[in-house]
């Protein structure tokens, strides 16, 4: 007897063989490399145009609209669809950066010109980040989301490795004009790929449940969805607490540690490279494996191990040992972060994906960097060792909180 598979019973296509996912991945990679080239060009142009304090002002300007508008970006992603919002934001970034490159052919940059561009770019980022995070569940099956998170992690590491050198070469050959033009072209490359991505329609029940009304009402409804959800609330708690303990040591703290130990820029470079290698390896494992059993438990444990490694890094006596510890931090923290992202996407009602993603992105891209001034002041008072331990303890507290919450500890990814 012949059995015909219905669409519900048909085996799902692995994400790494799905052309729809690969188009999205290509667009995301091009756009992320464009980000790296843009920031390199912006930093170089600001340093050549103004003082050190003015350079810092230019580089910080984009964070203001990003933090203020992120939650609104999530509302727009749910109201108009994530792909449409990503296309609009990438188009805006492309036009602004290419316009700046064209303007610099005619005139020299000014600090206020660069600040204005950074503000517009930050506002576009506030639309882009929640929408791009809400896309994977709309382009692939739920069982492939962990693999997609791994593929996205690999794309991010690739962009980090390729983007900065590409921006440096562009600045060396043609100055900021060529670097800004290269960033704009990369954003332009992402657009046809995004337009070719096919979106899965939302299930009818979720569409029916979607509230109609003002943007404020939709935002409040999204926050209510997180607060009342048995898994999303604990996940947001872990993200908020662990990120606050993670970003300070790994971004600002490494610079101060290298200066304190006399390792210099080359030593710090090896440590950062080791961290990136570990994070890339964890992304590769998830992309290949596709699913990790007992994902909630594994996520909390890997974040906890990563926190212990952060504390140990401050007491490493040499660059090779510090790099080895950084490799472990990247491996475990990277895996924990990818699993966290997959759990958020599989647990969230599809109609709320943009708003939920905007809340998690707010913690990782806007609020967590506020710990930099506190980290710098604390290192000046007590040194790197106690500060790394305190930050690691905060990161570990997030993991322990997750282990104590049964809904998160028992969470599983779809098969």
C-alpha positions in Angstrom: 0.0 0.0 0.0 1.3 3.4 -0.9 1.3 6.1 1.7 1.2 9.7 0.5 2.8 12.2 2.9 0.7 15.2 3.7 2.4 18.6 4.1 2.2 18.1 7.9 3.9 14.7 7.7 6.5 15.6 5.0 10.0 15.7 6.3 11.3 19.3 6.7 14.2 20.4 4.6 17.5 21.0 6.6 18.2 24.7 6.9 21.7 24.4 5.3 20.1 22.9 2.2 17.1 25.3 2.0 17.7 27.9 -0.6 15.2 30.2 1.1 17.3 30.1 4.3 20.5 30.5 2.3 19.2 33.6 0.6 18.3 35.1 4.0 21.8 34.1 5.3 23.5 35.7 2.3 21.6 38.9 2.8 22.3 38.9 6.6 26.0 38.2 6.0 26.4 41.0 3.4 24.6 43.5 5.6 26.6 42.5 8.7 29.9 42.9 6.8 28.6 46.3 5.6 28.1 47.2 9.3 31.7 46.4 10.1 33.0 48.4 7.1 30.8 51.3 8.0 32.0 51.5 11.6 35.6 51.3 10.5 35.0 54.2 8.0 33.1 56.2 10.5 35.8 55.9 13.2 38.5 56.8 10.7 36.7 59.8 9.3 35.9 61.0 12.9 39.5 60.6 14.0 40.8 62.5 11.0 38.1 65.3 11.4 37.9 66.1 15.1 39.5 65.6 18.5 39.5 62.4 20.6 36.4 63.5 22.5 34.6 64.5 19.3 35.5 61.1 17.8 33.9 59.4 20.9 30.8 61.6 20.4 30.4 60.5 16.8 30.8 56.8 17.6 28.4 57.1 20.5 25.7 59.1 18.7 24.2 56.1 16.9 23.5 54.3 20.2 20.9 57.0 21.3 18.2 56.4 18.6 19.0 52.7 18.7 18.2 52.4 22.4 15.2 54.8 22.2 13.5 53.2 19.1 14.3 49.5 19.5 10.9 48.6 21.1 9.1 50.6 18.5 11.0 48.7 15.8 9.7 45.5 17.2 6.1 46.8 16.9 6.7 47.8 13.3 8.1 44.3 12.5 5.0 42.6 13.8 2.6 45.1 12.2 4.1 45.3 8.7 6.1 42.0 8.6 9.8 41.5 9.4 11.0 41.2 5.8 9.4 44.5 4.8 11.0 46.3 7.8 14.4 44.8 7.1 14.2 45.8 3.5 13.2 49.4 4.4 16.0 49.7 7.0 18.7 48.3 4.8 17.5 50.5 1.9 17.8 53.5 4.3 21.3 52.6 5.4 22.3 52.0 1.8 21.1 55.4 0.6 22.5 57.3 3.6 25.9 55.8 3.3 26.2 56.1 -0.4 24.9 59.7 -0.1 27.7 60.4 2.5 30.3 58.9 0.1 29.0 61.1 -2.7 29.1 64.2 -0.4 32.7 63.5 0.6 33.7 63.6 -3.0 32.7 67.2 -3.1 33.5 68.4 0.4 35.5 67.5 3.5 33.7 65.8 6.4 32.6 67.7 9.5 31.9 66.4 12.9 28.3 67.4 12.7 27.9 65.7 9.3 29.2 62.5 10.8 27.0 62.8 13.9 23.9 63.3 11.7 24.8 60.2 9.7 25.4 58.2 12.9 22.0 59.2 14.2 20.2 58.2 11.1 22.1 54.9 10.9 21.3 54.2 14.6 17.6 54.8 13.9 17.7 52.4 11.0 19.4 49.8 13.2 16.5 50.1 15.7 14.3 48.9 12.9 16.7 46.3 11.5 17.7 44.4 14.6 14.3 43.3 15.9 13.1 42.5 12.4 16.1 40.5 11.3 15.8 38.5 14.6 12.1 37.8 13.9 12.7 36.5 10.3 14.0 32.9 10.9 10.7 31.5 12.3 9.0 32.9 9.2 11.3 31.3 6.7 12.0 27.8 8.1 10.4 25.0 10.2 10.6 25.2 14.0 12.8 22.2 14.1 15.5 24.0 12.1 15.7 27.2 14.2 18.6 26.0 16.3 20.6 25.2 13.2 19.7 28.6 11.7 21.0 30.2 14.9 24.2 28.4 14.4 24.4 29.5 10.8 23.7 33.1 11.9 26.5 32.9 14.4 28.9 31.7 11.8 27.8 34.6 9.5 28.4 37.0 12.4 31.9 35.7 13.0 32.7 35.8 9.3 31.6 39.4 9.2 33.8 40.2 12.2 36.8 38.6 10.5 36.2 40.0 7.0 34.6 43.4 7.7 37.3 45.2 9.7 40.2 44.3 7.4 38.0 45.1 4.3 37.2 48.5 5.8 40.9 49.1 6.6 42.0 48.2 3.1 39.3 50.5 1.6 40.4 53.4 3.9 44.0 52.8 3.0 43.3 52.7 -0.8 40.6 55.4 -1.2 40.1 57.0 2.2 36.7 57.1 3.9 35.0 57.8 0.6 35.8 54.3 -0.7 35.1 52.7 2.6 31.6 54.3 2.9 30.9 53.4 -0.7 31.9 49.8 -0.1 29.5 49.6 2.9 26.7 51.0 0.9 27.3 48.5 -1.9 27.2 45.6 0.6 23.8 46.9 1.9 22.7 47.1 -1.7 23.7 43.5 -2.3 21.5 42.3 0.6 18.4 43.9 -0.9 17.7 41.5 -3.9 18.4 38.5 -1.7 15.9 39.7 0.9 13.3 40.4 -1.7 13.7 36.8 -3.0 13.1 35.3 0.5 9.7 33.6 0.7 7.8 34.2 3.9 5.6 31.6 5.6 2.2 33.0 6.5 1.3 33.2 10.2 -1.1 30.6 11.5 -4.7 31.8 11.5 -5.2 31.6 15.3 -2.2 33.9 15.9 -3.4 36.3 13.3 -6.8 36.4 14.9 -5.3 37.0 18.3 -3.2 40.0 17.1 -4.6 43.2 18.7 -5.6 46.1 16.5 -5.0 49.6 17.8 -2.2 52.1 18.5 1.5 51.3 18.4 1.6 51.9 22.2 -1.2 49.3 22.8 0.6 46.8 20.6 3.9 47.4 22.5 2.1 46.9 25.9 0.5 43.8 24.6 3.9 42.4 23.6 5.3 43.1 27.0 2.3 41.4 28.6 2.9 38.4 26.3 6.4 38.1 27.7 5.4 38.6 31.3 2.6 36.0 31.3 4.5 33.4 29.2 6.0 30.6 31.3 9.2 30.4 29.4 9.8 33.9 27.8 9.8 35.7 31.2 12.6 33.5 32.6 14.6 33.7 29.3 14.5 37.5 29.4 15.7 37.5 33.0 18.6 35.3 32.1 19.5 37.5 29.1 19.3 40.7 31.1 21.4 39.6 34.1 24.0 37.5 32.2 24.6 40.1 29.5 25.2 42.8 32.2 27.9 40.6 33.6 29.3 39.5 30.3 29.9 42.6 28.1 32.0 44.6 30.5 34.9 42.2 30.9 34.8 40.9 27.3 34.8 44.3 25.7 36.3 47.0 27.9 37.8 44.7 30.5 40.1 43.0 28.0 41.7 46.3 27.0 42.3 47.2 30.6 43.6 43.8 31.4 46.1 43.8 28.5 47.3 47.3 29.6 47.7 46.2 33.2 49.7 43.0 32.3 51.8 44.7 29.6 50.5 42.4 26.9 49.9 45.2 24.4 47.6 45.3 21.4 49.0 42.1 19.9 48.3 40.2 23.1 44.8 41.5 23.2 44.4 40.6 19.5 45.3 36.9 20.2 42.8 36.8 23.1 40.0 38.3 21.0 40.8 35.9 18.2 40.7 33.0 20.6 37.3 34.1 21.8 36.0 34.5 18.3 37.3 31.0 17.4 35.5 29.5 20.4 32.3 31.3 19.5 32.6 30.2 15.9 33.2 26.6 16.9 30.0 26.6 19.0 28.0 28.1 16.1 29.4 25.4 13.8 28.5 22.7 16.2 24.9 23.9 16.4 24.7 24.5 12.6 25.8 20.9 12.0 24.0 19.2 14.8 20.7 21.1 14.4 19.3 20.3 17.8 20.6 20.0 21.4 18.6 17.8 23.8 17.4 19.5 27.0 18.3 22.8 25.5 17.2 24.9 28.5 19.4 23.0 30.9 22.3 23.0 28.5 21.9 26.7 27.9 22.1 27.5 31.7 25.0 25.2 32.3 27.1 26.6 29.4 26.5 30.2 30.5 27.5 29.1 34.0 30.8 27.5 32.7 31.4 30.6 30.6 31.0 32.8 33.7 33.6 30.8 35.6 36.0 31.1 32.7 35.5 34.9 32.6 36.6 35.1 36.3 39.6 32.9 35.6 40.7 35.0 32.6 41.8 37.9 34.9 44.3 35.6 36.7 45.9 34.0 33.6 49.6 34.7 33.9 50.4 34.8 30.2 48.8 35.6 26.8 48.6 31.9 25.7 46.8 30.9 28.9 44.5 33.9 28.7 43.8 33.0 25.0 43.0 29.4 26.1 40.5 30.7 28.7 39.0 33.1 26.1 38.5 30.1 23.8 36.4 28.4 26.5 34.4 31.6 27.1 33.6 31.9 23.4 32.7 28.2 23.1 30.4 28.0 26.1 29.0 31.5 26.1 28.5 31.3 22.4 26.6 28.0 22.6 24.5 29.3 25.5 23.6 32.5 23.6 22.6 30.6 20.4 20.4 28.2 22.4 18.8 31.1 24.2 18.0 32.7 20.8 16.5 29.5 19.5 14.4 29.0 22.6 13.1 32.6 22.3 12.1 32.0 18.7 10.4 28.7 19.2 8.5 29.7 22.4 7.2 33.0 21.1 3.8 33.3 19.4 4.7 34.2 15.8 2.5 37.3 15.9 4.7 38.7 18.7 8.2 37.8 17.4 9.2 41.3 16.5 8.3 42.8 19.9 9.8 39.9 21.8 13.0 40.1 19.8 13.2 43.9 20.4 13.1 43.4 24.2 15.9 40.8 24.1 17.9 43.1 21.7 17.4 46.0 24.0 19.2 44.1 26.8 22.1 42.9 24.5 22.6 46.0 22.3 21.4 49.0 24.3 21.3 48.4 28.1 24.3 46.1 28.6 26.8 48.5 27.1 25.8 51.0 29.9 28.0 48.9 32.1 31.2 50.1 30.4 31.6 53.3 32.5 31.0 51.3 35.7 33.5 48.7 34.6 36.2 51.3 33.8 35.6 53.1 37.2 35.7 49.8 39.1 38.9 48.7 37.5 40.5 52.0 38.3 39.6 51.5 42.0 40.1 47.8 42.5 42.0 46.4 39.5 40.9 43.9 36.9 40.8 40.7 39.1 38.0 41.7 41.5 36.0 43.4 38.7 36.2 40.3 36.5 35.1 38.1 39.4 32.2 40.4 40.2 31.1 40.6 36.6 31.4 36.8 36.3 29.3 36.4 39.5 26.6 38.5 37.9 26.7 36.5 34.8 26.6 33.3 36.8 23.6 34.6 38.8 21.6 34.7 35.5 22.5 31.1 34.8 21.6 30.0 38.3 18.3 31.8 38.1 17.6 29.9 35.0 18.5 26.6 36.7 16.1 27.4 39.5 13.2 28.1 37.2 11.7 24.7 36.2 10.0 26.0 33.0 13.4 27.0 31.6 15.4 24.1 33.0 13.1 21.7 31.3 12.7 23.6 28.1 13.2 21.6 24.8 13.6 22.6 21.2 11.2 21.2 18.7 12.4 18.0 17.0 
